[in-house]
């Protein structure tokens, strides 16, 4: 029950950080990185509820591709094993965001930002070497 309260507190705090709850190395990034082990060990029905609550952040981040992209990466990681179809949906959403980034900056050979890499670097920072167990 303690984990449930911690998880909800971390999720709900992101609603207070609008419009950019996922700035690089922000409290939102730290909290969502630390949530990964907790959510991966949640029972499926509870994880589903957390995911639904997290999805409510999409309107909060508005049109910010960086926040949307990072949110997609986190949701993909949270859902990867219990809800593979949802995981693929988040991957597709991320690819659309990256395509939009590339279209806005056509002269670049690579996407402007690598949101996966940004999230993975912060997972390593906050979870240590064991973060790879969750990828």
DRENTORKOL-3810 file (N, C-alpha, C; in nm, 4 decimals):
REM DRENTORKOL-3810
@n.u->0.0820; n.v->-0.1198; n.w->0.0000; ca.u->0.0000; ca.v->0.0000; ca.w->0.0000; c.u->0.0865; c.v->0.1263; c.w->0.0000
@n.u->0.2023; n.v->0.1165; n.w->0.0663; ca.u->0.2919; ca.v->0.2316; ca.w->0.0692; c.u->0.3378; c.v->0.2674; c.w->-0.0724
@n.u->0.3738; n.v->0.1638; n.w->-0.1522; ca.u->0.4163; ca.v->0.1889; ca.w->-0.2897; c.u->0.3061; c.v->0.2569; c.w->-0.3696
@n.u->0.1817; n.v->0.2163; n.w->-0.3471; ca.u->0.0690; ca.v->0.2761; ca.w->-0.4190; c.u->0.0634; c.v->0.4265; c.w->-0.3928
@n.u->0.0770; n.v->0.4675; n.w->-0.2688; ca.u->0.0729; ca.v->0.6099; ca.w->-0.2342; c.u->0.1904; c.v->0.6846; c.w->-0.2966
@n.u->0.3079; n.v->0.6236; n.w->-0.2947; ca.u->0.4268; ca.v->0.6856; ca.w->-0.3540; c.u->0.4080; c.v->0.7023; c.w->-0.5038
@n.u->0.3598; n.v->0.5992; n.w->-0.5689; ca.u->0.3388; ca.v->0.6042; ca.w->-0.7134; c.u->0.2401; c.v->0.7149; c.w->-0.7500
@n.u->0.1277; n.v->0.7190; n.w->-0.6814; ca.u->0.0279; ca.v->0.8235; ca.w->-0.7107; c.u->0.0825; c.v->0.9630; c.w->-0.6833
@n.u->0.1596; n.v->0.9773; n.w->-0.5774; ca.u->0.2186; ca.v->1.1087; ca.w->-0.5463; c.u->0.3110; c.v->1.1532; c.w->-0.6586
@n.u->0.3964; n.v->1.0604; n.w->-0.7083; ca.u->0.4887; ca.v->1.0954; ca.w->-0.8168; c.u->0.4128; c.v->1.1301; c.w->-0.9451
@n.u->0.3103; n.v->1.0553; n.w->-0.9753; ca.u->0.2325; ca.v->1.0823; ca.w->-1.0969; c.u->0.1590; c.v->1.2151; c.w->-1.0835
@n.u->0.0861; n.v->1.2321; n.w->-0.9740; ca.u->0.0037; ca.v->1.3518; ca.w->-0.9578; c.u->0.0855; c.v->1.4802; c.w->-0.9490
@n.u->0.2067; n.v->1.4719; n.w->-0.8993; ca.u->0.2920; ca.v->1.5909; ca.w->-0.8913; c.u->0.3249; c.v->1.6461; c.w->-1.0292
@n.u->0.3242; n.v->1.5614; n.w->-1.1313; ca.u->0.3555; ca.v->1.6089; ca.w->-1.2661; c.u->0.2483; c.v->1.7042; c.w->-1.3185
@n.u->0.1268; n.v->1.6918; n.w->-1.2704; ca.u->0.0203; ca.v->1.7812; ca.w->-1.3139; c.u->0.0438; c.v->1.9239; c.w->-1.2638
@n.u->0.1230; n.v->1.9378; n.w->-1.1597; ca.u->0.1539; ca.v->2.0693; ca.w->-1.1039; c.u->0.2687; c.v->2.1374; c.w->-1.1771
@n.u->0.3389; n.v->2.0642; n.w->-1.2614; ca.u->0.4569; ca.v->2.1170; ca.w->-1.3296; c.u->0.4288; c.v->2.1580; c.w->-1.4735
@n.u->0.3031; n.v->2.1811; n.w->-1.5047; ca.u->0.2712; ca.v->2.2144; ca.w->-1.6432; c.u->0.3368; c.v->2.3450; c.w->-1.6821
@n.u->0.3685; n.v->2.3716; n.w->-1.8047; ca.u->0.3421; ca.v->2.2865; ca.w->-1.9194; c.u->0.4583; c.v->2.1927; c.w->-1.9536
@n.u->0.5646; n.v->2.1911; n.w->-1.8734; ca.u->0.6820; ca.v->2.1086; ca.w->-1.9074; c.u->0.7245; c.v->2.0202; c.w->-1.7901
@n.u->0.6479; n.v->1.9159; n.w->-1.7602; ca.u->0.6845; ca.v->1.8303; ca.w->-1.6473; c.u->0.8038; c.v->1.7386; c.w->-1.6731
@n.u->0.8538; n.v->1.7386; n.w->-1.7971; ca.u->0.9642; ca.v->1.6480; ca.w->-1.8294; c.u->1.0843; c.v->1.7223; c.w->-1.8861
@n.u->1.1124; n.v->1.8397; n.w->-1.8295; ca.u->1.2353; ca.v->1.9092; ca.w->-1.8675; c.u->1.3531; c.v->1.8182; c.w->-1.8357
@n.u->1.4609; n.v->1.8371; n.w->-1.9078; ca.u->1.5787; ca.v->1.7534; ca.w->-1.8883; c.u->1.6225; c.v->1.7586; c.w->-1.7415
@n.u->1.6357; n.v->1.6407; n.w->-1.6825; ca.u->1.6819; ca.v->1.6244; ca.w->-1.5440; c.u->1.5898; c.v->1.6923; c.w->-1.4421
@n.u->1.4640; n.v->1.7108; n.w->-1.4779; ca.u->1.3686; ca.v->1.7733; ca.w->-1.3867; c.u->1.3198; c.v->1.6741; c.w->-1.2824
@n.u->1.2416; n.v->1.7243; n.w->-1.1881; ca.u->1.1808; ca.v->1.6367; ca.w->-1.0873; c.u->1.0923; c.v->1.5322; c.w->-1.1550
@n.u->1.0255; n.v->1.5699; n.w->-1.2636; ca.u->0.9402; ca.v->1.4758; ca.w->-1.3352; c.u->1.0187; c.v->1.3611; c.w->-1.3952
@n.u->1.1320; n.v->1.3926; n.w->-1.4523; ca.u->1.2172; ca.v->1.2888; ca.w->-1.5101; c.u->1.2709; c.v->1.1974; c.w->-1.3995
@n.u->1.3118; n.v->1.2561; n.w->-1.2879; ca.u->1.3623; ca.v->1.1763; ca.w->-1.1770; c.u->1.2523; c.v->1.0855; c.w->-1.1226
@n.u->1.1346; n.v->1.1416; n.w->-1.0994; ca.u->1.0238; ca.v->1.0632; ca.w->-1.0439; c.u->0.9833; c.v->0.9500; c.w->-1.1376
@n.u->0.9710; n.v->0.9789; n.w->-1.2662; ca.u->0.9273; ca.v->0.8752; ca.w->-1.3592; c.u->1.0352; c.v->0.7687; c.w->-1.3788
@n.u->1.1616; n.v->0.8064; n.w->-1.3630; ca.u->1.2686; ca.v->0.7065; ca.w->-1.3674; c.u->1.2589; c.v->0.6147; c.w->-1.2459
@n.u->1.2353; n.v->0.6723; n.w->-1.1302; ca.u->1.2260; ca.v->0.5938; ca.w->-1.0075; c.u->1.0987; c.v->0.5093; c.w->-1.0020
@n.u->0.9992; n.v->0.5469; n.w->-1.0805; ca.u->0.8756; ca.v->0.4688; ca.w->-1.0842; c.u->0.8907; c.v->0.3368; c.w->-1.1603
@n.u->0.9882; n.v->0.3298; n.w->-1.2480; ca.u->0.9996; ca.v->0.2121; ca.w->-1.3340; c.u->1.0014; c.v->0.0804; c.w->-1.2565
@n.u->1.0876; n.v->0.0634; n.w->-1.1566; ca.u->1.0854; ca.v->-0.0644; ca.w->-1.0847; c.u->0.9537; c.v->-0.0886; c.w->-1.0104
@n.u->0.8956; n.v->0.0157; n.w->-0.9558; ca.u->0.7694; ca.v->0.0008; ca.w->-0.8826; c.u->0.6565; c.v->-0.0419; c.w->-0.9761
@n.u->0.6487; n.v->0.0222; n.w->-1.0926; ca.u->0.5410; ca.v->-0.0103; ca.w->-1.1854; c.u->0.5596; c.v->-0.1476; c.w->-1.2476
@n.u->0.6833; n.v->-0.1844; n.w->-1.2748; ca.u->0.7083; ca.v->-0.3161; ca.w->-1.3329; c.u->0.6676; c.v->-0.4285; c.w->-1.2381
@n.u->0.6660; n.v->-0.4009; n.w->-1.1084; ca.u->0.6285; ca.v->-0.5031; ca.w->-1.0111; c.u->0.4832; c.v->-0.4900; c.w->-0.9661
@n.u->0.4082; n.v->-0.4025; n.w->-1.0298; ca.u->0.2667; ca.v->-0.3865; ca.w->-0.9964; c.u->0.1850; c.v->-0.4975; c.w->-1.0621
@n.u->0.0752; n.v->-0.5322; n.w->-0.9983; ca.u->-0.0162; ca.v->-0.6285; ca.w->-1.0598; c.u->-0.0802; c.v->-0.5614; c.w->-1.1815
@n.u->-0.1162; n.v->-0.6386; n.w->-1.2835; ca.u->-0.1652; ca.v->-0.5793; ca.w->-1.4082; c.u->-0.2832; c.v->-0.4821; c.w->-1.3921
@n.u->-0.3802; n.v->-0.5144; n.w->-1.3106; ca.u->-0.4959; ca.v->-0.4247; ca.w->-1.2983; c.u->-0.4561; c.v->-0.2912; c.w->-1.2359
@n.u->-0.3593; n.v->-0.2932; n.w->-1.1447; ca.u->-0.3145; ca.v->-0.1687; ca.w->-1.0828; c.u->-0.2275; c.v->-0.0912; c.w->-1.1814
@n.u->-0.1393; n.v->-0.1604; n.w->-1.2536; ca.u->-0.0565; ca.v->-0.0957; ca.w->-1.3549; c.u->-0.1444; c.v->-0.0270; c.w->-1.4586
@n.u->-0.2515; n.v->-0.0929; n.w->-1.4989; ca.u->-0.3435; ca.v->-0.0350; ca.w->-1.5957; c.u->-0.3998; c.v->0.0987; c.w->-1.5450
@n.u->-0.4345; n.v->0.1036; n.w->-1.4184; ca.u->-0.4847; ca.v->0.2280; ca.w->-1.3601; c.u->-0.3795; c.v->0.3375; c.w->-1.3579
@n.u->-0.2567; n.v->0.3013; n.w->-1.3248; ca.u->-0.1477; ca.v->0.4000; ca.w->-1.3250; c.u->-0.1245; c.v->0.4525; c.w->-1.4661
@n.u->-0.1247; n.v->0.3629; n.w->-1.5630; ca.u->-0.1027; ca.v->0.4036; ca.w->-1.7023; c.u->-0.2132; c.v->0.4992; c.w->-1.7474
@n.u->-0.3359; n.v->0.4682; n.w->-1.7134; ca.u->-0.4464; ca.v->0.5587; ca.w->-1.7496; c.u->-0.4262; c.v->0.6963; c.w->-1.6878
@n.u->-0.3828; n.v->0.7003; n.w->-1.5631; ca.u->-0.3589; ca.v->0.8294; ca.w->-1.4971; c.u->-0.2443; c.v->0.9037; c.w->-1.5657
@n.u->-0.1379; n.v->0.8325; n.w->-1.5988; ca.u->-0.0238; ca.v->0.8953; ca.w->-1.6654; c.u->-0.0646; c.v->0.9479; c.w->-1.8028
@n.u->-0.1495; n.v->0.8747; n.w->-1.8746; ca.u->-0.1948; ca.v->0.9198; ca.w->-2.0061; c.u->-0.2669; c.v->1.0541; c.w->-1.9979
@n.u->-0.3243; n.v->1.0848; n.w->-1.8835; ca.u->-0.3915; ca.v->1.2139; ca.w->-1.8657; c.u->-0.2930; c.v->1.3304; c.w->-1.8697
@n.u->-0.1640; n.v->1.3014; n.w->-1.8677; ca.u->-0.0628; ca.v->1.4061; ca.w->-1.8787; c.u->-0.0459; c.v->1.4572; c.w->-2.0218
@n.u->-0.0896; n.v->1.3810; n.w->-2.1212; ca.u->-0.0712; ca.v->1.4267; ca.w->-2.2598; c.u->-0.1318; c.v->1.5653; c.w->-2.2837
@n.u->-0.2547; n.v->1.5934; n.w->-2.2394; ca.u->-0.3055; ca.v->1.7296; ca.w->-2.2573; c.u->-0.2268; c.v->1.8339; c.w->-2.1772
@n.u->-0.1696; n.v->1.7940; n.w->-2.0651; ca.u->-0.0924; ca.v->1.8866; ca.w->-1.9815; c.u->0.0325; c.v->1.9327; c.w->-2.0552
@n.u->0.1003; n.v->1.8402; n.w->-2.1251; ca.u->0.2234; ca.v->1.8776; ca.w->-2.1947; c.u->0.1948; c.v->1.9504; c.w->-2.3255
@n.u->0.0699; n.v->1.9484; n.w->-2.3690; ca.u->0.0303; ca.v->2.0242; ca.w->-2.4865; c.u->0.1079; c.v->1.9855; c.w->-2.6107
@n.u->0.1627; n.v->2.0842; n.w->-2.6778; ca.u->0.2325; ca.v->2.0618; ca.w->-2.8040; c.u->0.3837; c.v->2.0524; c.w->-2.7889
@n.u->0.4318; n.v->2.0297; n.w->-2.6691; ca.u->0.5764; ca.v->2.0194; ca.w->-2.6481; c.u->0.6238; c.v->1.8811; c.w->-2.6923
@n.u->0.6967; n.v->1.8727; n.w->-2.8047; ca.u->0.7396; ca.v->1.7413; ca.w->-2.8527; c.u->0.8357; c.v->1.6718; c.w->-2.7561
@n.u->0.9182; n.v->1.7463; n.w->-2.6843; ca.u->1.0129; ca.v->1.6845; ca.w->-2.5918; c.u->0.9388; c.v->1.6162; c.w->-2.4768
@n.u->0.8434; n.v->1.6848; n.w->-2.4165; ca.u->0.7680; ca.v->1.6251; ca.w->-2.3060; c.u->0.6837; c.v->1.5080; c.w->-2.3550
@n.u->0.6192; n.v->1.5234; n.w->-2.4706; ca.u->0.5399; ca.v->1.4127; ca.w->-2.5257; c.u->0.6274; c.v->1.2931; c.w->-2.5589
@n.u->0.7438; n.v->1.3199; n.w->-2.6176; ca.u->0.8346; ca.v->1.2119; ca.w->-2.6544; c.u->0.8835; c.v->1.1349; c.w->-2.5330
@n.u->0.9247; n.v->1.2059; n.w->-2.4300; ca.u->0.9721; ca.v->1.1392; ca.w->-2.3084; c.u->0.8593; c.v->1.0648; c.w->-2.2387
@n.u->0.7408; n.v->1.1221; n.w->-2.2399; ca.u->0.6255; ca.v->1.0549; ca.w->-2.1811; c.u->0.5982; c.v->0.9234; c.w->-2.2542
@n.u->0.6097; n.v->0.9241; n.w->-2.3863; ca.u->0.5933; ca.v->0.8013; ca.w->-2.4655; c.u->0.6987; c.v->0.6973; c.w->-2.4293
@n.u->0.8223; n.v->0.7407; n.w->-2.4111; ca.u->0.9294; ca.v->0.6465; ca.w->-2.3760; c.u->0.9001; c.v->0.5829; c.w->-2.2406
@n.u->0.8637; n.v->0.6636; n.w->-2.1427; ca.u->0.8337; ca.v->0.6080; ca.w->-2.0101; c.u->0.7151; c.v->0.5120; c.w->-2.0168
@n.u->0.6084; n.v->0.5508; n.w->-2.0837; ca.u->0.4912; ca.v->0.4638; ca.w->-2.0929; c.u->0.5246; c.v->0.3333; c.w->-2.1656
@n.u->0.6064; n.v->0.3430; n.w->-2.2684; ca.u->0.6513; ca.v->0.2224; ca.w->-2.3386; c.u->0.7231; c.v->0.1286; c.w->-2.2414
@n.u->0.8132; n.v->0.1823; n.w->-2.1617; ca.u->0.8869; ca.v->0.1002; ca.w->-2.0660; c.u->0.7954; c.v->0.0419; c.w->-1.9587
@n.u->0.7004; n.v->0.1199; n.w->-1.9127; ca.u->0.6094; ca.v->0.0718; ca.w->-1.8088; c.u->0.5219; c.v->-0.0430; c.w->-1.8600
@n.u->0.4823; n.v->-0.0356; n.w->-1.9867; ca.u->0.3859; ca.v->-0.1312; ca.w->-2.0425; c.u->0.4500; c.v->-0.2484; c.w->-2.1166
@n.u->0.5776; n.v->-0.2415; n.w->-2.1380; ca.u->0.6488; ca.v->-0.3330; ca.w->-2.2275; c.u->0.6124; c.v->-0.4803; c.w->-2.2099
@n.u->0.6022; n.v->-0.5281; n.w->-2.0882; ca.u->0.5801; ca.v->-0.6714; ca.w->-2.0665; c.u->0.4351; c.v->-0.7069; c.w->-2.0383
@n.u->0.3658; n.v->-0.6261; n.w->-1.9621; ca.u->0.2267; ca.v->-0.6580; ca.w->-1.9279; c.u->0.1287; c.v->-0.6225; c.w->-2.0392
@n.u->0.1592; n.v->-0.5139; n.w->-2.1115; ca.u->0.0676; ca.v->-0.4653; ca.w->-2.2154; c.u->0.1455; c.v->-0.4339; c.w->-2.3430
@n.u->0.1929; n.v->-0.5378; n.w->-2.4125; ca.u->0.2774; ca.v->-0.5139; ca.w->-2.5300; c.u->0.2092; c.v->-0.4336; c.w->-2.6414
@n.u->0.0773; n.v->-0.4479; n.w->-2.6563; ca.u->0.0078; ca.v->-0.3705; ca.w->-2.7597; c.u->0.0123; c.v->-0.2210; c.w->-2.7276
@n.u->-0.0102; n.v->-0.1875; n.w->-2.6032; ca.u->-0.0006; ca.v->-0.0463; ca.w->-2.5621; c.u->0.1427; c.v->0.0031; c.w->-2.5799
@n.u->0.2379; n.v->-0.0820; n.w->-2.5474; ca.u->0.3779; ca.v->-0.0458; ca.w->-2.5650; c.u->0.4055; c.v->-0.0083; c.w->-2.7107
@n.u->0.3550; n.v->-0.0891; n.w->-2.8025; ca.u->0.3733; ca.v->-0.0588; ca.w->-2.9458; c.u->0.3041; c.v->0.0724; c.w->-2.9847
@n.u->0.1914; n.v->0.1022; n.w->-2.9238; ca.u->0.1229; ca.v->0.2293; ca.w->-2.9517; c.u->0.2094; c.v->0.3481; c.w->-2.9096
@n.u->0.2723; n.v->0.3363; n.w->-2.7933; ca.u->0.3595; ca.v->0.4454; ca.w->-2.7481; c.u->0.4826; c.v->0.4574; c.w->-2.8369
@n.u->0.5348; n.v->0.3444; n.w->-2.8836; ca.u->0.6481; ca.v->0.3484; ca.w->-2.9756; c.u->0.6086; c.v->0.4190; c.w->-3.1051
@n.u->0.4887; n.v->0.3902; n.w->-3.1548; ca.u->0.4399; ca.v->0.4546; ca.w->-3.2772; c.u->0.4196; c.v->0.6052; c.w->-3.2555
@n.u->0.3670; n.v->0.6411; n.w->-3.1398; ca.u->0.3496; ca.v->0.7834; ca.w->-3.1080; c.u->0.4854; c.v->0.8533; c.w->-3.1060
@n.u->0.5848; n.v->0.7878; n.w->-3.0462; ca.u->0.7189; ca.v->0.8460; ca.w->-3.0407; c.u->0.7753; c.v->0.8623; c.w->-3.1812
@n.u->0.7580; n.v->0.7621; n.w->-3.2644; ca.u->0.8086; ca.v->0.7715; ca.w->-3.4023; c.u->0.7422; c.v->0.8878; c.w->-3.4768
@n.u->0.6144; n.v->0.9101; n.w->-3.4534; ca.u->0.5446; ca.v->1.0230; ca.w->-3.5169; c.u->0.6017; c.v->1.1560; c.w->-3.4677
@n.u->0.6321; n.v->1.1644; n.w->-3.3411; ca.u->0.6916; ca.v->1.2871; ca.w->-3.2851; c.u->0.8287; c.v->1.3099; c.w->-3.3466
@n.u->0.9087; n.v->1.2041; n.w->-3.3580; ca.u->1.0420; ca.v->1.2169; ca.w->-3.4175; c.u->1.0331; c.v->1.2559; c.w->-3.5650
@n.u->0.9343; n.v->1.2003; n.w->-3.6352; ca.u->0.9152; ca.v->1.2358; ca.w->-3.7761; c.u->0.8776; c.v->1.3821; c.w->-3.7897
@n.u->0.7939; n.v->1.4291; n.w->-3.6997; ca.u->0.7551; ca.v->1.5706; ca.w->-3.7015; c.u->0.8768; c.v->1.6586; c.w->-3.6736
@n.u->0.9601; n.v->1.6190; n.w->-3.5771; ca.u->1.0837; ca.v->1.6928; ca.w->-3.5495; c.u->1.1709; c.v->1.6990; c.w->-3.6743
@n.u->1.1869; n.v->1.5850; n.w->-3.7402; ca.u->1.2720; ca.v->1.5786; ca.w->-3.8592; c.u->1.2157; c.v->1.6655; c.w->-3.9711
@n.u->1.0836; n.v->1.6704; n.w->-3.9846; ca.u->1.0208; ca.v->1.7521; ca.w->-4.0889; c.u->1.0409; c.v->1.9006; c.w->-4.0617
@n.u->1.0450; n.v->1.9369; n.w->-3.9352; ca.u->1.0641; ca.v->2.0781; ca.w->-3.9007; c.u->1.2075; c.v->2.1236; c.w->-3.9238
@n.u->1.3021; n.v->2.0287; n.w->-3.9238; ca.u->1.4431; ca.v->2.0596; ca.w->-3.9444; c.u->1.4983; c.v->1.9676; c.w->-4.0524
@n.u->1.4560; n.v->1.9881; n.w->-4.1790; ca.u->1.4888; ca.v->1.8933; ca.w->-4.2865; c.u->1.6370; c.v->1.8818; c.w->-4.3198
@n.u->1.7191; n.v->1.9766; n.w->-4.2844; ca.u->1.8605; ca.v->1.9714; ca.w->-4.3185; c.u->1.9420; c.v->1.8776; c.w->-4.2306
@n.u->1.8851; n.v->1.8331; n.w->-4.1211; ca.u->1.9586; ca.v->1.7461; ca.w->-4.0303; c.u->1.9461; c.v->1.6006; c.w->-4.0724
@n.u->2.0520; n.v->1.5239; n.w->-4.0542; ca.u->2.0510; ca.v->1.3819; ca.w->-4.0916; c.u->1.9855; c.v->1.2949; c.w->-3.9844
@n.u->1.9852; n.v->1.3409; n.w->-3.8602; ca.u->1.9297; ca.v->1.2633; ca.w->-3.7486; c.u->1.8219; c.v->1.3468; c.w->-3.6797
@n.u->1.7372; n.v->1.2832; n.w->-3.6027; ca.u->1.6368; ca.v->1.3595; ca.w->-3.5287; c.u->1.7033; c.v->1.4648; c.w->-3.4406
@n.u->1.6329; n.v->1.5723; n.w->-3.4185; ca.u->1.6846; ca.v->1.6814; ca.w->-3.3373; c.u->1.7177; c.v->1.6316; c.w->-3.1969
@n.u->1.6292; n.v->1.5525; n.w->-3.1391; ca.u->1.6490; ca.v->1.5010; ca.w->-3.0036; c.u->1.6301; c.v->1.3499; c.w->-3.0043
@n.u->1.7033; n.v->1.2838; n.w->-2.9196; ca.u->1.6870; ca.v->1.1398; ca.w->-2.9015; c.u->1.6246; c.v->1.1199; c.w->-2.7641
@n.u->1.4917; n.v->1.1193; n.w->-2.7598; ca.u->1.4207; ca.v->1.1127; ca.w->-2.6320; c.u->1.4467; c.v->0.9809; c.w->-2.5601
@n.u->1.4615; n.v->0.8736; n.w->-2.6349; ca.u->1.4934; ca.v->0.7449; ca.w->-2.5713; c.u->1.6261; c.v->0.7533; c.w->-2.4966
@n.u->1.7253; n.v->0.8090; n.w->-2.5634; ca.u->1.8577; ca.v->0.8198; ca.w->-2.5024; c.u->1.8526; c.v->0.9091; c.w->-2.3791
@n.u->1.7787; n.v->1.0195; n.w->-2.3871; ca.u->1.7675; ca.v->1.1091; ca.w->-2.2715; c.u->1.7070; c.v->1.0359; c.w->-2.1519
@n.u->1.6016; n.v->0.9580; n.w->-2.1766; ca.u->1.5378; ca.v->0.8832; ca.w->-2.0689; c.u->1.6321; c.v->0.7756; c.w->-2.0169
@n.u->1.6996; n.v->0.7038; n.w->-2.1054; ca.u->1.7899; ca.v->0.5968; ca.w->-2.0628; c.u->1.9059; c.v->0.6515; c.w->-1.9794
@n.u->1.9577; n.v->0.7686; n.w->-2.0150; ca.u->2.0656; ca.v->0.8293; ca.w->-1.9366; c.u->2.0174; c.v->0.8638; c.w->-1.7955
@n.u->1.8950; n.v->0.9135; n.w->-1.7864; ca.u->1.8428; ca.v->0.9463; ca.w->-1.6542; c.u->1.8068; c.v->0.8217; c.w->-1.5750
@n.u->1.7617; n.v->0.7172; n.w->-1.6420; ca.u->1.7382; ca.v->0.5902; ca.w->-1.5719; c.u->1.8687; c.v->0.5401; c.w->-1.5111
@n.u->1.9756; n.v->0.5502; n.w->-1.5875; ca.u->2.1055; ca.v->0.5069; ca.w->-1.5360; c.u->2.1472; c.v->0.5925; c.w->-1.4168
@n.u->2.1233; n.v->0.7225; n.w->-1.4256; ca.u->2.1602; ca.v->0.8124; ca.w->-1.3162; c.u->2.0832; c.v->0.7786; c.w->-1.1887
@n.u->1.9539; n.v->0.7559; n.w->-1.2014; ca.u->1.8702; ca.v->0.7384; ca.w->-1.0832; c.u->1.8574; c.v->0.5944; c.w->-1.0360
@n.u->1.8781; n.v->0.4978; n.w->-1.1251; ca.u->1.8641; ca.v->0.3571; ca.w->-1.0864; c.u->1.9968; c.v->0.2832; c.w->-1.0840
@n.u->2.1017; n.v->0.3457; n.w->-1.1349; ca.u->2.2319; ca.v->0.2806; ca.w->-1.1388; c.u->2.2394; c.v->0.1797; c.w->-1.2523
@n.u->2.3420; n.v->0.0978; n.w->-1.2492; ca.u->2.3643; ca.v->-0.0006; ca.w->-1.3555; c.u->2.2481; c.v->-0.0976; c.w->-1.3726
@n.u->2.1716; n.v->-0.1210; n.w->-1.2671; ca.u->2.0593; ca.v->-0.2139; ca.w->-1.2739; c.u->1.9468; c.v->-0.1668; c.w->-1.3628
@n.u->1.9534; n.v->-0.0428; n.w->-1.4124; ca.u->1.8458; ca.v->0.0088; ca.w->-1.4972; c.u->1.8276; c.v->-0.0748; c.w->-1.6226
@n.u->1.9346; n.v->-0.1371; n.w->-1.6697; ca.u->1.9255; ca.v->-0.2171; ca.w->-1.7928; c.u->1.8316; c.v->-0.3361; c.w->-1.7773
@n.u->1.8114; n.v->-0.3799; n.w->-1.6535; ca.u->1.7177; ca.v->-0.4910; ca.w->-1.6290; c.u->1.5755; c.v->-0.4532; c.w->-1.6656
@n.u->1.5479; n.v->-0.3246; n.w->-1.6760; ca.u->1.4118; ca.v->-0.2774; ca.w->-1.7027; c.u->1.3899; c.v->-0.2377; c.w->-1.8473
@n.u->1.4921; n.v->-0.2503; n.w->-1.9312; ca.u->1.4762; ca.v->-0.2104; ca.w->-2.0719; c.u->1.4239; c.v->-0.3244; c.w->-2.1549
END
